[in-house]
Amino acid sequence: MMSHVFTTRRGGLSDFPFDSLNLALHVGDDALTVAKNRALVQTPPAIFMNQVHGDTVVVIDGATTLEITADAIITQERNIALSVMVADCIPLLLWDEKEGTVGAVHVGRRGLVHAIAAKTVLLMKELGAGNLRGVMGPSICGSCYEVGEDIFEEVVATYPEAASRSHSGKFALDLPKALEVELINHGVAIERTNICTCEDANYFSYRRNAITGRQAGFIWLT
Ligand SMILES: [Zn+2]
């Protein structure tokens, strides 16, 4: 069986500006409070990545408490929760219909350009995963993610579906749309959570508050 959950910023113990369910150790919050917050999320023992906007995919084949430097993790082990932390980037969770392989992927602008999601899908298939399904959790929307023209041109050259305009008519990127198209092209049946982290106060948003916490997506097999 596969289970997954996306957290919000509600229900934790951290004080401002990490209020309250901050799950990240690297943002300046108190480490003991973060550990307590992580324990509040009802999952099996969880793997947290040290995410670097790269293209490294790591296969987890045993329980570990170590942080792994990667932007995607995959497992076929049961009772290990894979986690991806975000505050505007897309938390992408993947599983196969046989529910024998799961993956958690961190997809920001650079991750999209690095094709981190496609690399994860291909590796899951190499490991024997069948038809893949996925869900994209809350992230910044195409009307809020304003960027400069140079970045806009760079991304849109490869991902034309990312082209968007902000609320004020400036260059913007619709990363969820571009990722959705890429996943469909790789045969993944994908669902989207149409919540914008920048507009919904229930979520941490780096674009709205530079110093803030991180929510997370978790996926695991039982
Ligand atoms: Zn938005």
py3Dmol code that shows the C-alpha trace and the ligand (Angstrom):
import py3Dmol

protein = """\
ATOM      1  CA  MET A   1       0.000   0.000   0.000  1.00  0.00           C
ATOM      2  CA  MET A   2       1.099   3.553  -0.739  1.00  0.00           C
ATOM      3  CA  SER A   3       0.310   6.535   1.460  1.00  0.00           C
ATOM      4  CA  HIS A   4       1.189  10.181   1.059  1.00  0.00           C
ATOM      5  CA  VAL A   5       0.637  13.493   2.796  1.00  0.00           C
ATOM      6  CA  PHE A   6       1.401  17.167   2.205  1.00  0.00           C
ATOM      7  CA  THR A   7       1.866  19.289   5.316  1.00  0.00           C
ATOM      8  CA  THR A   8       0.871  22.949   5.700  1.00  0.00           C
ATOM      9  CA  ARG A   9       2.498  25.515   8.010  1.00  0.00           C
ATOM     10  CA  ARG A  10      -0.207  24.891  10.644  1.00  0.00           C
ATOM     11  CA  GLY A  11      -0.140  22.685  13.718  1.00  0.00           C
ATOM     12  CA  GLY A  12       3.515  22.864  14.773  1.00  0.00           C
ATOM     13  CA  LEU A  13       5.575  24.320  17.618  1.00  0.00           C
ATOM     14  CA  SER A  14       7.920  26.825  15.947  1.00  0.00           C
ATOM     15  CA  ASP A  15       7.710  30.544  16.665  1.00  0.00           C
ATOM     16  CA  PHE A  16       7.684  33.416  14.149  1.00  0.00           C
ATOM     17  CA  PRO A  17       8.957  33.514  11.412  1.00  0.00           C
ATOM     18  CA  PHE A  18       8.890  29.709  11.271  1.00  0.00           C
ATOM     19  CA  ASP A  19       5.381  29.371  12.665  1.00  0.00           C
ATOM     20  CA  SER A  20       4.530  26.837  13.079  1.00  0.00           C
ATOM     21  CA  LEU A  21       5.049  23.405  11.462  1.00  0.00           C
ATOM     22  CA  ASN A  22       8.515  24.120  10.069  1.00  0.00           C
ATOM     23  CA  LEU A  23      10.221  20.864   9.028  1.00  0.00           C
ATOM     24  CA  ALA A  24      13.575  22.288   7.868  1.00  0.00           C
ATOM     25  CA  LEU A  25      16.790  22.446   9.887  1.00  0.00           C
ATOM     26  CA  HIS A  26      18.645  24.727   7.463  1.00  0.00           C
ATOM     27  CA  VAL A  27      16.494  27.858   7.748  1.00  0.00           C
ATOM     28  CA  GLY A  28      17.612  29.092  11.184  1.00  0.00           C
ATOM     29  CA  ASP A  29      14.899  27.561  13.352  1.00  0.00           C
ATOM     30  CA  ASP A  30      15.641  25.811  16.652  1.00  0.00           C
ATOM     31  CA  ALA A  31      16.788  22.242  15.905  1.00  0.00           C
ATOM     32  CA  LEU A  32      14.981  20.647  18.852  1.00  0.00           C
ATOM     33  CA  THR A  33      11.719  22.326  17.865  1.00  0.00           C
ATOM     34  CA  VAL A  34      12.155  21.127  14.270  1.00  0.00           C
ATOM     35  CA  ALA A  35      12.697  17.580  15.550  1.00  0.00           C
ATOM     36  CA  LYS A  36       9.467  17.858  17.550  1.00  0.00           C
ATOM     37  CA  ASN A  37       7.642  19.196  14.486  1.00  0.00           C
ATOM     38  CA  ARG A  38       8.928  16.299  12.382  1.00  0.00           C
ATOM     39  CA  ALA A  39       7.676  13.872  15.032  1.00  0.00           C
ATOM     40  CA  LEU A  40       4.211  15.439  14.811  1.00  0.00           C
ATOM     41  CA  VAL A  41       3.833  14.328  11.195  1.00  0.00           C
ATOM     42  CA  GLN A  42       2.361  10.850  11.272  1.00  0.00           C
ATOM     43  CA  THR A  43       4.622   8.880   8.922  1.00  0.00           C
ATOM     44  CA  PRO A  44       7.084   6.003   9.223  1.00  0.00           C
ATOM     45  CA  PRO A  45      10.714   7.106   9.869  1.00  0.00           C
ATOM     46  CA  ALA A  46      11.415   9.771   7.260  1.00  0.00           C
ATOM     47  CA  ILE A  47      14.351  10.533   4.985  1.00  0.00           C
ATOM     48  CA  PHE A  48      14.986  14.272   4.507  1.00  0.00           C
ATOM     49  CA  MET A  49      17.126  15.426   1.612  1.00  0.00           C
ATOM     50  CA  ASN A  50      19.711  18.190   1.658  1.00  0.00           C
ATOM     51  CA  GLN A  51      18.231  19.771  -1.485  1.00  0.00           C
ATOM     52  CA  VAL A  52      20.588  21.718  -3.729  1.00  0.00           C
ATOM     53  CA  HIS A  53      18.577  22.399  -6.921  1.00  0.00           C
ATOM     54  CA  GLY A  54      20.706  19.764  -8.665  1.00  0.00           C
ATOM     55  CA  ASP A  55      19.877  16.666 -10.681  1.00  0.00           C
ATOM     56  CA  THR A  56      20.986  13.867  -8.337  1.00  0.00           C
ATOM     57  CA  VAL A  57      18.522  11.016  -7.768  1.00  0.00           C
ATOM     58  CA  VAL A  58      19.342   8.610  -4.915  1.00  0.00           C
ATOM     59  CA  VAL A  59      17.855   5.152  -4.359  1.00  0.00           C
ATOM     60  CA  ILE A  60      17.222   4.482  -0.665  1.00  0.00           C
ATOM     61  CA  ASP A  61      17.666   0.806   0.211  1.00  0.00           C
ATOM     62  CA  GLY A  62      17.627   0.905   3.989  1.00  0.00           C
ATOM     63  CA  ALA A  63      16.567   3.099   6.895  1.00  0.00           C
ATOM     64  CA  THR A  64      18.930   5.958   7.646  1.00  0.00           C
ATOM     65  CA  THR A  65      18.752   9.117   9.687  1.00  0.00           C
ATOM     66  CA  LEU A  66      21.445  10.799   7.629  1.00  0.00           C
ATOM     67  CA  GLU A  67      20.525  13.671   5.371  1.00  0.00           C
ATOM     68  CA  ILE A  68      21.212  12.845   1.742  1.00  0.00           C
ATOM     69  CA  THR A  69      22.352  15.500  -0.713  1.00  0.00           C
ATOM     70  CA  ALA A  70      19.975  15.061  -3.627  1.00  0.00           C
ATOM     71  CA  ASP A  71      16.831  16.515  -5.143  1.00  0.00           C
ATOM     72  CA  ALA A  72      15.042  13.222  -5.674  1.00  0.00           C
ATOM     73  CA  ILE A  73      14.873   9.968  -3.742  1.00  0.00           C
ATOM     74  CA  ILE A  74      13.326   6.635  -4.640  1.00  0.00           C
ATOM     75  CA  THR A  75      12.662   3.534  -2.586  1.00  0.00           C
ATOM     76  CA  GLN A  76      11.122   0.081  -2.843  1.00  0.00           C
ATOM     77  CA  GLU A  77      11.497  -0.480   0.910  1.00  0.00           C
ATOM     78  CA  ARG A  78       8.404  -0.506   3.084  1.00  0.00           C
ATOM     79  CA  ASN A  79       7.952   1.732   6.128  1.00  0.00           C
ATOM     80  CA  ILE A  80      10.430   4.403   5.062  1.00  0.00           C
ATOM     81  CA  ALA A  81       8.873   7.791   4.315  1.00  0.00           C
ATOM     82  CA  LEU A  82      10.504   9.830   1.548  1.00  0.00           C
ATOM     83  CA  SER A  83      10.243  13.566   2.131  1.00  0.00           C
ATOM     84  CA  VAL A  84      10.634  16.666  -0.029  1.00  0.00           C
ATOM     85  CA  MET A  85      10.712  20.088   1.664  1.00  0.00           C
ATOM     86  CA  VAL A  86       9.480  23.214  -0.107  1.00  0.00           C
ATOM     87  CA  ALA A  87       8.424  26.828   0.260  1.00  0.00           C
ATOM     88  CA  ASP A  88       7.269  27.662  -3.336  1.00  0.00           C
ATOM     89  CA  CYS A  89       9.054  24.902  -5.282  1.00  0.00           C
ATOM     90  CA  ILE A  90       6.964  21.917  -6.379  1.00  0.00           C
ATOM     91  CA  PRO A  91       6.872  18.853  -4.112  1.00  0.00           C
ATOM     92  CA  LEU A  92       6.350  15.986  -6.570  1.00  0.00           C
ATOM     93  CA  LEU A  93       5.414  12.537  -5.265  1.00  0.00           C
ATOM     94  CA  LEU A  94       5.488   9.533  -7.613  1.00  0.00           C
ATOM     95  CA  TRP A  95       4.368   5.924  -7.278  1.00  0.00           C
ATOM     96  CA  ASP A  96       3.661   3.002  -9.529  1.00  0.00           C
ATOM     97  CA  GLU A  97       0.286   1.300  -9.854  1.00  0.00           C
ATOM     98  CA  LYS A  98       1.681  -1.908  -8.326  1.00  0.00           C
ATOM     99  CA  GLU A  99       2.630   0.239  -5.307  1.00  0.00           C
ATOM    100  CA  GLY A 100       6.091  -1.267  -5.182  1.00  0.00           C
ATOM    101  CA  THR A 101       8.143   1.854  -5.916  1.00  0.00           C
ATOM    102  CA  VAL A 102       7.780   5.440  -4.676  1.00  0.00           C
ATOM    103  CA  GLY A 103       9.671   8.674  -5.255  1.00  0.00           C
ATOM    104  CA  ALA A 104       9.860  12.201  -3.838  1.00  0.00           C
ATOM    105  CA  VAL A 105      11.189  14.988  -6.053  1.00  0.00           C
ATOM    106  CA  HIS A 106      12.094  18.651  -5.438  1.00  0.00           C
ATOM    107  CA  VAL A 107      11.255  20.639  -8.570  1.00  0.00           C
ATOM    108  CA  GLY A 108      12.114  24.314  -8.693  1.00  0.00           C
ATOM    109  CA  ARG A 109      13.103  26.306 -11.753  1.00  0.00           C
ATOM    110  CA  ARG A 110      16.588  24.811 -11.859  1.00  0.00           C
ATOM    111  CA  GLY A 111      15.277  21.327 -11.165  1.00  0.00           C
ATOM    112  CA  LEU A 112      12.891  21.679 -14.081  1.00  0.00           C
ATOM    113  CA  VAL A 113      15.726  22.798 -16.362  1.00  0.00           C
ATOM    114  CA  HIS A 114      17.809  19.831 -15.078  1.00  0.00           C
ATOM    115  CA  ALA A 115      14.889  17.480 -15.913  1.00  0.00           C
ATOM    116  CA  ILE A 116      15.068  16.066 -12.392  1.00  0.00           C
ATOM    117  CA  ALA A 117      11.514  14.701 -12.622  1.00  0.00           C
ATOM    118  CA  ALA A 118      12.125  12.892 -15.909  1.00  0.00           C
ATOM    119  CA  LYS A 119      15.350  11.401 -14.522  1.00  0.00           C
ATOM    120  CA  THR A 120      13.459  10.126 -11.496  1.00  0.00           C
ATOM    121  CA  VAL A 121      10.736   8.594 -13.684  1.00  0.00           C
ATOM    122  CA  LEU A 122      13.323   6.825 -15.850  1.00  0.00           C
ATOM    123  CA  LEU A 123      15.167   5.434 -12.821  1.00  0.00           C
ATOM    124  CA  MET A 124      11.918   4.212 -11.263  1.00  0.00           C
ATOM    125  CA  LYS A 125      11.150   2.373 -14.516  1.00  0.00           C
ATOM    126  CA  GLU A 126      14.668   0.871 -14.555  1.00  0.00           C
ATOM    127  CA  LEU A 127      13.942  -0.467 -11.067  1.00  0.00           C
ATOM    128  CA  GLY A 128      10.869  -2.238 -12.414  1.00  0.00           C
ATOM    129  CA  ALA A 129       8.111   0.250 -11.668  1.00  0.00           C
ATOM    130  CA  GLY A 130       5.014  -0.196 -13.817  1.00  0.00           C
ATOM    131  CA  ASN A 131       2.581   2.515 -14.805  1.00  0.00           C
ATOM    132  CA  LEU A 132       3.463   5.640 -12.870  1.00  0.00           C
ATOM    133  CA  ARG A 133       1.156   8.067 -11.135  1.00  0.00           C
ATOM    134  CA  GLY A 134       2.029  11.296  -9.399  1.00  0.00           C
ATOM    135  CA  VAL A 135       0.762  14.270  -7.468  1.00  0.00           C
ATOM    136  CA  MET A 136       2.171  17.785  -7.324  1.00  0.00           C
ATOM    137  CA  GLY A 137       1.638  19.513  -3.983  1.00  0.00           C
ATOM    138  CA  PRO A 138       1.121  23.234  -3.330  1.00  0.00           C
ATOM    139  CA  SER A 139       3.684  25.534  -5.001  1.00  0.00           C
ATOM    140  CA  ILE A 140       3.967  29.060  -6.353  1.00  0.00           C
ATOM    141  CA  CYS A 141       1.662  29.662  -9.312  1.00  0.00           C
ATOM    142  CA  GLY A 142       2.317  31.091 -12.753  1.00  0.00           C
ATOM    143  CA  SER A 143       0.806  34.451 -11.805  1.00  0.00           C
ATOM    144  CA  CYS A 144       3.031  34.924  -8.735  1.00  0.00           C
ATOM    145  CA  TYR A 145       6.408  33.602  -9.919  1.00  0.00           C
ATOM    146  CA  GLU A 146       7.709  36.760 -11.562  1.00  0.00           C
ATOM    147  CA  VAL A 147      11.212  36.525 -13.095  1.00  0.00           C
ATOM    148  CA  GLY A 148      13.556  38.639 -15.178  1.00  0.00           C
ATOM    149  CA  GLU A 149      13.400  38.461 -18.955  1.00  0.00           C
ATOM    150  CA  ASP A 150      16.705  36.542 -19.223  1.00  0.00           C
ATOM    151  CA  ILE A 151      15.530  33.754 -16.937  1.00  0.00           C
ATOM    152  CA  PHE A 152      12.141  33.744 -18.641  1.00  0.00           C
ATOM    153  CA  GLU A 153      13.768  33.270 -22.058  1.00  0.00           C
ATOM    154  CA  GLU A 154      16.117  30.555 -20.791  1.00  0.00           C
ATOM    155  CA  VAL A 155      13.333  28.418 -19.338  1.00  0.00           C
ATOM    156  CA  VAL A 156      10.762  29.012 -22.067  1.00  0.00           C
ATOM    157  CA  ALA A 157      13.284  27.993 -24.758  1.00  0.00           C
ATOM    158  CA  THR A 158      13.062  24.424 -23.412  1.00  0.00           C
ATOM    159  CA  TYR A 159       9.674  24.539 -21.693  1.00  0.00           C
ATOM    160  CA  PRO A 160       7.344  26.782 -23.736  1.00  0.00           C
ATOM    161  CA  GLU A 161       4.415  25.805 -21.498  1.00  0.00           C
ATOM    162  CA  ALA A 162       6.134  27.647 -18.643  1.00  0.00           C
ATOM    163  CA  ALA A 163       5.521  31.030 -20.297  1.00  0.00           C
ATOM    164  CA  SER A 164       3.288  33.154 -18.112  1.00  0.00           C
ATOM    165  CA  ARG A 165       2.606  36.697 -16.991  1.00  0.00           C
ATOM    166  CA  SER A 166       2.435  37.898 -13.423  1.00  0.00           C
ATOM    167  CA  HIS A 167      -0.560  39.583 -11.786  1.00  0.00           C
ATOM    168  CA  SER A 168       1.020  42.902 -12.817  1.00  0.00           C
ATOM    169  CA  GLY A 169       1.777  41.769 -16.387  1.00  0.00           C
ATOM    170  CA  LYS A 170       5.506  41.096 -15.979  1.00  0.00           C
ATOM    171  CA  PHE A 171       7.454  38.035 -17.145  1.00  0.00           C
ATOM    172  CA  ALA A 172       6.565  35.013 -15.055  1.00  0.00           C
ATOM    173  CA  LEU A 173       6.999  31.232 -15.111  1.00  0.00           C
ATOM    174  CA  ASP A 174       4.296  28.625 -14.639  1.00  0.00           C
ATOM    175  CA  LEU A 175       6.442  25.773 -13.367  1.00  0.00           C
ATOM    176  CA  PRO A 176       3.538  23.469 -12.412  1.00  0.00           C
ATOM    177  CA  LYS A 177       2.156  23.688 -15.944  1.00  0.00           C
ATOM    178  CA  ALA A 178       5.558  22.902 -17.492  1.00  0.00           C
ATOM    179  CA  LEU A 179       6.125  19.990 -15.114  1.00  0.00           C
ATOM    180  CA  GLU A 180       2.650  18.621 -15.786  1.00  0.00           C
ATOM    181  CA  VAL A 181       3.336  18.567 -19.540  1.00  0.00           C
ATOM    182  CA  GLU A 182       6.733  16.935 -19.032  1.00  0.00           C
ATOM    183  CA  LEU A 183       5.267  14.202 -16.836  1.00  0.00           C
ATOM    184  CA  ILE A 184       2.418  13.513 -19.254  1.00  0.00           C
ATOM    185  CA  ASN A 185       5.023  13.217 -22.036  1.00  0.00           C
ATOM    186  CA  HIS A 186       6.762  10.562 -19.899  1.00  0.00           C
ATOM    187  CA  GLY A 187       3.539   8.617 -19.440  1.00  0.00           C
ATOM    188  CA  VAL A 188       2.856   9.667 -15.855  1.00  0.00           C
ATOM    189  CA  ALA A 189      -0.787  10.104 -14.809  1.00  0.00           C
ATOM    190  CA  ILE A 190      -0.380  13.344 -12.879  1.00  0.00           C
ATOM    191  CA  GLU A 191      -2.690  15.243 -10.537  1.00  0.00           C
ATOM    192  CA  ARG A 192      -2.166  18.815  -9.401  1.00  0.00           C
ATOM    193  CA  THR A 193      -3.002  20.484  -6.127  1.00  0.00           C
ATOM    194  CA  ASN A 194      -4.082  23.903  -7.360  1.00  0.00           C
ATOM    195  CA  ILE A 195      -2.983  25.826  -4.278  1.00  0.00           C
ATOM    196  CA  CYS A 196      -0.517  28.719  -4.613  1.00  0.00           C
ATOM    197  CA  THR A 197       1.890  28.878  -1.670  1.00  0.00           C
ATOM    198  CA  CYS A 198       2.503  32.597  -2.274  1.00  0.00           C
ATOM    199  CA  GLU A 199      -1.217  33.423  -2.065  1.00  0.00           C
ATOM    200  CA  ASP A 200      -2.392  30.986   0.610  1.00  0.00           C
ATOM    201  CA  ALA A 201      -1.345  31.957   4.151  1.00  0.00           C
ATOM    202  CA  ASN A 202      -1.585  28.326   5.248  1.00  0.00           C
ATOM    203  CA  TYR A 203       1.733  27.652   3.495  1.00  0.00           C
ATOM    204  CA  PHE A 204       5.315  28.825   3.800  1.00  0.00           C
ATOM    205  CA  SER A 205       6.377  30.936   0.806  1.00  0.00           C
ATOM    206  CA  TYR A 206       9.943  32.015   0.177  1.00  0.00           C
ATOM    207  CA  ARG A 207       8.742  34.592  -2.358  1.00  0.00           C
ATOM    208  CA  ARG A 208       6.385  36.158   0.204  1.00  0.00           C
ATOM    209  CA  ASN A 209       8.715  35.870   3.253  1.00  0.00           C
ATOM    210  CA  ALA A 210      12.410  35.328   2.529  1.00  0.00           C
ATOM    211  CA  ILE A 211      13.022  34.040   6.065  1.00  0.00           C
ATOM    212  CA  THR A 212      10.471  31.323   6.593  1.00  0.00           C
ATOM    213  CA  GLY A 213       9.965  27.616   7.215  1.00  0.00           C
ATOM    214  CA  ARG A 214       9.378  24.670   4.926  1.00  0.00           C
ATOM    215  CA  GLN A 215       6.397  22.388   4.500  1.00  0.00           C
ATOM    216  CA  ALA A 216       6.858  18.955   2.982  1.00  0.00           C
ATOM    217  CA  GLY A 217       5.394  16.133   0.984  1.00  0.00           C
ATOM    218  CA  PHE A 218       5.852  12.579   2.256  1.00  0.00           C
ATOM    219  CA  ILE A 219       5.271   9.278   0.486  1.00  0.00           C
ATOM    220  CA  TRP A 220       5.774   5.738   1.741  1.00  0.00           C
ATOM    221  CA  LEU A 221       4.961   2.092   1.206  1.00  0.00           C
ATOM    222  CA  THR A 222       3.463  -0.117   3.902  1.00  0.00           C
TER     223      THR A 222
END
"""
ligand_1 = """\
1
ZN
Zn -0.070 32.610 -6.965
"""
view = py3Dmol.view(width=600, height=400)
view.addModel(protein, "pdb")
view.setStyle({"model": 0}, {"cartoon": {"style": "trace"}})
view.addModel(ligand_1, "xyz")
view.setStyle({"model": 1}, {"stick": {}})
view.zoomTo()
view.show()
